């Protein structure tokens, strides 16, 4: 009989987050060309000490740097 995986058994989505990882995220902007975007991680997650929100620094195809809220991340493909 198998038991359900507990919190310690589950992988965190940020386990694969390292410089160069491809991050797919939901883009809620009304001006976005699609619902999802891909960008490359340029660092590890950053936690806002006041709000405890987790952000990921990314660089997009047009070479703009952005901070994306972890809650919007759909997938992280490791390097």
MMTF fields as JSON, N, C-alpha, C and O atoms, coordinates in Angstrom:
{
  "mmtfVersion": "1.0.0",
  "mmtfProducer": "UNKNOWN",
  "numBonds": 315,
  "numAtoms": 316,
  "numGroups": 79,
  "numChains": 1,
  "numModels": 1,
  "chainsPerModel": [1],
  "groupsPerChain": [79],
  "chainIdList": ["A"],
  "bondAtomList": [4, 2, 8, 6, 12, 10, 16, 14, 20, 18, 24, 22, 28, 26, 32, 30, 36, 34, 40, 38, 44, 42, 48, 46, 52, 50, 56, 54, 60, 58, 64, 62, 68, 66, 72, 70, 76, 74, 80, 78, 84, 82, 88, 86, 92, 90, 96, 94, 100, 98, 104, 102, 108, 106, 112, 110, 116, 114, 120, 118, 124, 122, 128, 126, 132, 130, 136, 134, 140, 138, 144, 142, 148, 146, 152, 150, 156, 154, 160, 158, 164, 162, 168, 166, 172, 170, 176, 174, 180, 178, 184, 182, 188, 186, 192, 190, 196, 194, 200, 198, 204, 202, 208, 206, 212, 210, 216, 214, 220, 218, 224, 222, 228, 226, 232, 230, 236, 234, 240, 238, 244, 242, 248, 246, 252, 250, 256, 254, 260, 258, 264, 262, 268, 266, 272, 270, 276, 274, 280, 278, 284, 282, 288, 286, 292, 290, 296, 294, 300, 298, 304, 302, 308, 306, 312, 310],
  "bondOrderList": [1, 1, 1, 1, 1, 1, 1, 1, 1, 1, 1, 1, 1, 1, 1, 1, 1, 1, 1, 1, 1, 1, 1, 1, 1, 1, 1, 1, 1, 1, 1, 1, 1, 1, 1, 1, 1, 1, 1, 1, 1, 1, 1, 1, 1, 1, 1, 1, 1, 1, 1, 1, 1, 1, 1, 1, 1, 1, 1, 1, 1, 1, 1, 1, 1, 1, 1, 1, 1, 1, 1, 1, 1, 1, 1, 1, 1, 1],
  "groupList": [{"groupName": "UNK", "atomNameList": ["N", "CA", "C", "O"], "elementList": ["N", "C", "C", "O"], "formalChargeList": [0, 0, 0, 0], "bondAtomList": [1, 0, 2, 1, 3, 2], "bondOrderList": [1, 1, 2], "singleLetterCode": "X", "chemCompType": "L-PEPTIDE LINKING"}],
  "groupTypeList": [0, 0, 0, 0, 0, 0, 0, 0, 0, 0, 0, 0, 0, 0, 0, 0, 0, 0, 0, 0, 0, 0, 0, 0, 0, 0, 0, 0, 0, 0, 0, 0, 0, 0, 0, 0, 0, 0, 0, 0, 0, 0, 0, 0, 0, 0, 0, 0, 0, 0, 0, 0, 0, 0, 0, 0, 0, 0, 0, 0, 0, 0, 0, 0, 0, 0, 0, 0, 0, 0, 0, 0, 0, 0, 0, 0, 0, 0, 0],
  "groupIdList": [1, 2, 3, 4, 5, 6, 7, 8, 9, 10, 11, 12, 13, 14, 15, 16, 17, 18, 19, 20, 21, 22, 23, 24, 25, 26, 27, 28, 29, 30, 31, 32, 33, 34, 35, 36, 37, 38, 39, 40, 41, 42, 43, 44, 45, 46, 47, 48, 49, 50, 51, 52, 53, 54, 55, 56, 57, 58, 59, 60, 61, 62, 63, 64, 65, 66, 67, 68, 69, 70, 71, 72, 73, 74, 75, 76, 77, 78, 79],
  "secStructList": [7, 7, 7, 7, 7, 7, 6, 6, 6, 1, 7, 7, 4, 4, 4, 4, 7, 7, 6, 6, 7, 3, 3, 3, 3, 3, 7, 7, 7, 6, 6, 7, 1, 1, 1, 3, 3, 3, 3, 3, 3, 7, 1, 7, 7, 3, 3, 7, 6, 6, 6, 7, 7, 3, 3, 3, 3, 3, 3, 7, 6, 6, 1, 7, 3, 3, 3, 3, 3, 4, 4, 4, 3, 3, 3, 3, 3, 7, 7],
  "xCoordList": [0.849, 0.0, 0.895, 1.855, 0.575, 1.36, 0.659, -0.566, 1.464, 0.898, 1.096, 2.052, 0.212, 0.365, 1.665, 2.117, 2.231, 3.479, 3.211, 2.28, 4.026, 3.907, 4.702, 5.374, 4.637, 5.347, 6.848, 7.466, 7.442, 8.883, 9.236, 10.369, 8.271, 8.522, 8.314, 8.776, 7.652, 7.359, 8.531, 9.187, 8.782, 9.85, 9.328, 8.175, 10.157, 9.827, 10.098, 11.066, 9.258, 9.467, 10.785, 11.369, 11.26, 12.497, 13.747, 14.856, 13.601, 14.776, 15.6, 16.827, 14.947, 15.643, 16.051, 16.599, 15.792, 16.105, 17.586, 18.089, 18.254, 19.643, 19.877, 19.051, 20.98, 21.285, 21.269, 21.939, 20.519, 20.421, 19.212, 18.943, 18.478, 17.282, 16.205, 16.085, 15.428, 14.345, 13.079, 12.643, 12.501, 11.33, 10.116, 10.143, 9.061, 7.805, 6.854, 6.674, 6.245, 5.37, 4.15, 4.171, 3.093, 1.859, 2.082, 2.599, 1.689, 1.83, 0.444, -0.292, 0.077, -1.27, -1.467, -2.561, -0.438, -0.536, -1.563, -1.58, -2.423, -3.388, -2.717, -3.346, -1.458, -0.745, 0.161, 0.862, 0.15, 0.993, 0.499, -0.699, 1.449, 1.108, 0.445, -0.303, 0.711, 0.119, -0.065, 0.291, -0.618, -0.837, 0.436, 0.581, 1.365, 2.58, 3.814, 3.811, 4.863, 6.151, 7.232, 7.052, 8.364, 9.556, 10.685, 10.804, 11.502, 12.659, 13.728, 13.473, 14.923, 16.051, 16.353, 16.439, 16.512, 16.829, 18.243, 19.176, 18.376, 19.697, 20.134, 21.051, 19.486, 19.834, 18.845, 17.904, 19.068, 18.161, 16.995, 17.002, 16.002, 14.824, 15.2, 16.152, 14.431, 14.626, 13.351, 12.25, 13.502, 12.344, 12.259, 13.222, 11.092, 10.847, 10.685, 9.767, 11.542, 11.477, 10.223, 9.84, 9.587, 8.37, 7.132, 6.269, 7.041, 5.821, 5.989, 5.0, 7.233, 7.568, 7.208, 7.171, 6.941, 6.702, 8.029, 9.068, 7.979, 9.184, 9.193, 8.202, 10.311, 10.474, 11.643, 12.597, 11.56, 12.64, 13.133, 12.337, 14.436, 14.981, 15.199, 15.826, 14.669, 14.721, 15.222, 15.14, 15.743, 16.053, 15.253, 15.273, 14.55, 13.688, 14.443, 15.599, 13.778, 14.388, 14.799, 15.77, 14.067, 14.404, 15.456, 15.713, 16.065, 17.134, 16.682, 17.518, 15.381, 14.903, 14.951, 14.706, 15.266, 15.332, 14.015, 13.473, 13.509, 12.215, 12.278, 13.088, 11.424, 11.236, 9.836, 8.853, 9.752, 8.467, 8.11, 8.925, 6.889, 6.381, 6.344, 5.834, 6.875, 6.947, 5.569, 5.465, 4.536, 3.183, 2.74, 1.824, 3.381, 3.031, 3.834, 3.564, 4.817, 5.68, 4.961, 4.394, 4.997, 4.357, 5.371, 5.074, 6.58, 7.583, 8.977, 9.181, 9.927, 11.339, 12.084, 12.093, 12.715, 13.504, 14.957, 15.529, 15.565, 16.942, 17.915, 17.602, 19.082, 20.14, 20.68, 21.58],
  "yCoordList": [-1.181, 0.0, 1.245, 1.332, 2.175, 3.407, 4.495, 4.52, 5.378, 6.498, 7.769, 7.871, 8.725, 9.972, 10.677, 10.612, 11.332, 12.057, 13.236, 14.013, 13.353, 14.47, 15.662, 15.562, 16.789, 17.986, 17.769, 18.392, 16.906, 16.667, 15.886, 15.962, 15.132, 14.322, 15.1, 14.66, 16.209, 16.977, 17.856, 18.455, 17.922, 18.787, 20.203, 20.429, 21.128, 22.539, 22.942, 22.479, 23.792, 24.256, 25.009, 25.059, 25.594, 26.364, 25.506, 26.039, 24.182, 23.31, 23.395, 23.305, 23.567, 23.637, 25.062, 25.295, 26.01, 27.402, 27.67, 27.592, 27.979, 28.387, 29.284, 29.335, 29.975, 30.874, 30.106, 29.082, 30.59, 29.952, 29.053, 28.603, 28.778, 27.942, 28.695, 29.915, 27.963, 28.57, 28.533, 27.472, 29.707, 29.85, 30.174, 31.129, 29.385, 29.659, 30.236, 29.666, 31.375, 32.025, 32.638, 32.973, 32.774, 33.407, 34.911, 35.483, 35.555, 37.004, 37.632, 37.55, 38.258, 38.817, 40.147, 40.711, 40.651, 41.944, 41.901, 40.95, 42.926, 42.95, 43.192, 43.005, 43.602, 43.89, 42.737, 42.845, 41.646, 40.493, 39.828, 39.808, 39.278, 38.606, 37.251, 36.766, 36.647, 35.363, 35.293, 36.222, 34.193, 34.042, 33.695, 34.025, 33.025, 32.562, 33.108, 33.325, 33.323, 33.78, 32.861, 32.147, 32.902, 32.19, 33.199, 34.112, 33.017, 33.874, 33.05, 31.934, 33.616, 32.906, 33.501, 34.72, 32.639, 33.087, 33.664, 33.102, 34.791, 35.41, 35.429, 36.162, 34.64, 34.543, 33.658, 33.136, 33.496, 32.693, 33.553, 34.772, 32.912, 33.658, 34.675, 34.493, 35.735, 36.806, 36.893, 36.936, 36.919, 36.993, 38.404, 38.914, 39.035, 40.358, 40.189, 39.493, 40.801, 40.583, 41.147, 40.691, 42.116, 42.689, 41.864, 41.697, 41.345, 40.646, 39.136, 38.411, 38.654, 37.25, 36.759, 35.551, 37.679, 37.287, 36.887, 37.484, 35.859, 35.354, 35.775, 35.6, 36.329, 36.857, 36.162, 35.735, 36.051, 35.465, 36.504, 37.021, 36.82, 37.749, 37.032, 35.974, 37.632, 37.018, 38.004, 39.218, 37.468, 38.277, 37.694, 36.488, 38.576, 38.145, 38.142, 38.559, 37.669, 37.62, 38.991, 39.109, 40.038, 41.388, 42.043, 43.241, 41.242, 41.638, 42.586, 43.229, 42.682, 43.44, 42.533, 41.329, 43.132, 42.398, 42.614, 43.719, 41.56, 41.627, 40.789, 39.869, 41.115, 40.318, 39.717, 40.44, 38.407, 37.723, 37.08, 36.399, 37.31, 36.723, 35.206, 34.686, 34.5, 33.042, 32.414, 31.369, 33.018, 32.478, 32.405, 31.651, 33.18, 33.181, 32.165, 31.962, 31.527, 30.572, 29.242, 28.681, 28.753, 27.484, 26.353, 25.243, 26.634, 25.593, 26.201, 27.331, 25.435, 25.821, 24.628, 23.543, 24.843, 23.793, 23.989, 25.044, 22.993, 23.148, 23.283, 22.948, 23.774, 23.97, 22.63, 22.564],
  "zCoordList": [0.0, 0.0, 0.0, 0.766, -0.844, -0.895, -0.103, 0.019, 0.421, 1.169, 0.356, -0.412, 0.517, -0.221, 0.168, 1.312, -0.795, -0.532, 0.386, 0.172, 1.39, 2.317, 1.809, 0.782, 2.511, 2.083, 1.923, 1.06, 2.728, 2.634, 1.369, 0.894, 0.817, -0.371, -1.67, -2.723, -1.622, -2.827, -3.212, -2.36, -4.504, -5.002, -5.097, -5.466, -4.773, -4.917, -6.36, -6.964, -6.907, -8.284, -8.405, -9.487, -7.312, -7.39, -7.237, -7.275, -7.062, -6.987, -8.259, -8.206, -9.4, -10.679, -11.035, -12.112, -10.152, -10.451, -10.232, -9.111, -11.295, -11.247, -12.456, -13.367, -12.461, -13.552, -14.875, -15.008, -15.83, -17.134, -17.309, -18.423, -16.245, -16.351, -17.13, -17.016, -17.917, -18.686, -17.834, -17.389, -17.617, -16.767, -17.636, -18.413, -17.506, -18.188, -17.152, -16.076, -17.485, -16.518, -17.191, -18.375, -16.41, -16.864, -16.887, -15.927, -17.993, -18.121, -18.088, -19.071, -16.972, -16.842, -17.566, -17.526, -18.22, -18.897, -20.029, -20.811, -20.124, -21.224, -22.572, -23.614, -22.57, -23.805, -24.24, -25.246, -23.493, -23.817, -25.094, -25.378, -25.865, -27.117, -26.875, -27.725, -25.738, -25.387, -23.886, -23.16, -23.43, -21.992, -21.241, -20.064, -21.927, -21.262, -21.965, -23.177, -21.192, -21.72, -21.193, -20.206, -21.884, -21.422, -21.321, -22.138, -20.312, -20.103, -19.393, -18.94, -19.304, -18.695, -17.327, -17.175, -16.343, -14.981, -14.944, -15.516, -14.262, -14.123, -12.654, -12.282, -11.849, -10.436, -9.714, -10.311, -8.427, -7.614, -7.146, -7.315, -6.562, -6.102, -5.034, -4.275, -5.004, -4.026, -3.199, -3.747, -1.877, -0.986, -0.426, 0.148, -0.598, -0.035, 1.471, 1.906, 2.277, 3.725, 4.388, 5.465, 3.771, 4.363, 4.062, 4.924, 2.839, 2.427, 2.309, 2.198, 2.332, 2.107, 0.71, 0.476, -0.229, -1.615, -2.233, -1.951, -3.088, -3.733, -5.194, -5.903, -5.642, -6.99, -7.683, -7.031, -9.012, -9.789, -10.793, -11.578, -10.784, -11.769, -13.107, -13.165, -14.18, -15.507, -16.543, -16.356, -17.64, -18.806, -19.965, -20.211, -20.668, -21.772, -23.099, -23.169, -24.144, -25.479, -25.987, -26.735, -25.588, -26.044, -25.147, -25.256, -24.256, -23.327, -22.217, -21.582, -21.974, -20.828, -19.596, -19.681, -18.469, -17.207, -16.478, -16.468, -15.873, -15.199, -13.931, -13.819, -12.991, -11.787, -11.889, -12.05, -11.795, -11.925, -10.591, -9.97, -10.174, -8.938, -9.076, -10.068, -8.099, -8.156, -8.366, -9.009, -7.847, -7.992, -9.466, -9.795, -10.347, -11.76, -12.567, -13.751, -11.937, -12.635, -12.826, -11.887, -14.059, -14.411, -14.422, -13.981, -14.931, -15.057, -15.054, -15.5, -14.547, -14.604, -15.189, -14.608, -16.358, -17.001, -16.611, -16.884, -15.978, -15.527, -16.688, -17.83, -16.372, -17.373, -17.796, -18.633]
}
